């Protein structure tokens, strides 16, 4: 139906799965507000992957079983196939409405999580000198115990990006796809630095995977930015070949249009957004970050999160 060959259509569909599993990175932004983050944050990240896998299968398998005619879904005026799938299964509007309530609730919770993550990143980045205005974006509300100003900035940015959808669905999808690419690159860089450095600078924490941690680094790096096992780990030929294939088409894959033939309304501008924002980030580093960004200031946290973090970060 998309115009792509069946195998490539499956690969193009991986973008949605990659977007869904990118929530793992959100947990890291909450380190400053978690008791014993060295243990609880890694546990939460592993638990998120397991929970996403189980919950995703519980939703997708029934949806595929009751999937109606694809032509009906493609021609749906709203562009939202899920209500049509549910209605075709239950056969009435009332049942569809009540079954959609949990999905709406999940979307709301997802929005809260995204806002929380963005606000904490903005707050921390301001404290580290990454953006100007630390006196405005840095304070923590004395009663709510949250970075209220930073949350307002992140929410305004989200509203601006969300408003793009009303002007151009293609442009909005490009920003969404570019977010997945940026997440992949951000995961790959520290893994590569750790792996190519022989993990000599990795400090042993309370939560450790032992020797399995090296294997996880290799697999993660392979699945995100290319083959690392062939030169340094000659025994891992299978991983090397998988990494080679994945690195060749992974990022371009996320830039592929969903339908053929390509039209201005269906083309995927994710790479243009990714390249443009990367250039902006590099320019911002030389204009502002080179002189002002100091990097995170570390300290020892005890029980209470935000009160002590404020004093630690200065």
Phi, psi and omega in degrees: 000331183277345184096343177277154170301155187304314181296317181288327176299321176298317181295318178299326179291350179292341181301317180296321178294320178295323178295320181293323183273357179287354180294344179302322181292340181294331185294326184299327183293348182262011183302323183289350184239018182242137174287132181053060185295337180297337180254312188289324181293311175300322178297319180293323180294316178294318179297326179296317179298315180296317181294317178298321181296311182294311182296322179297317179293321179297332178272318188286320183298310176298324181296320179291324181295320184261015184300125178279191180299131182298327179299321179297320180290318182294324182273003179298126186296324183285342183076010180246103185282337187300312178301324180293320179297315182294318181294324178293336180276316184271333174086002178211161185287322183297313178298322177298318181299313183290329178285338178279341182301313178299325179291322177295319178298319178297321179296321178294315178296324177296319177297321177297317180296318179296318179295318179299314180297312182298320181293320179292322177295318178297316180299313181292320181295323177294318179296328182275359178088013182285332178226151179288160176091039182296330180292337180264317184271345186274331186297148174256131182300129186295333183258317181282339180060037176225154176284083190296317181294317178297324177294321178297319178295316180293323178293321177297321178294319179296320179296320179296315179293320179295330180291341178300328182301326181288336178268319182205114176294326179296316179295320179297316179296328178295317178294320179296316180294321179297329177298321177294319179295316179298320178298317180298316180293320181294329176286325187288323186298307180293327178295318179295318179298320179289317185289314182289340176273006179074015181057027181285335182262008180280116180279131180290121180258186180290330180253117184224142174263002179064221180294338178294339178297321176298316179299318179297320177300316182296311181297316182296317179295319180299321184280358183237327185215009171129178186283126177239344186280337190291320185280318188259339182229077187299342181280345186262059183292323182299314179297323180298315181293319177299316180296319180298313179296317182293318182293333181289320186242358186297303182294313174300330179301317181288353178256001182285144175290154182282335185228152172238147358289156184285134177231164179305332181277340185249351181293149182258113181265023184300318182294323178297318178294316179300312180295318181296314180292328176295317177298318179298319180296319179295315178297321180295326178297315183284331180281318186237309189296325183301326183261337190245333183283122182253351184084164182295140175265124184269158178194179181255123179263143174251250189271305189273133188285284195291328180299314184283327179297323181299320180284327181291316182283348178080000000 
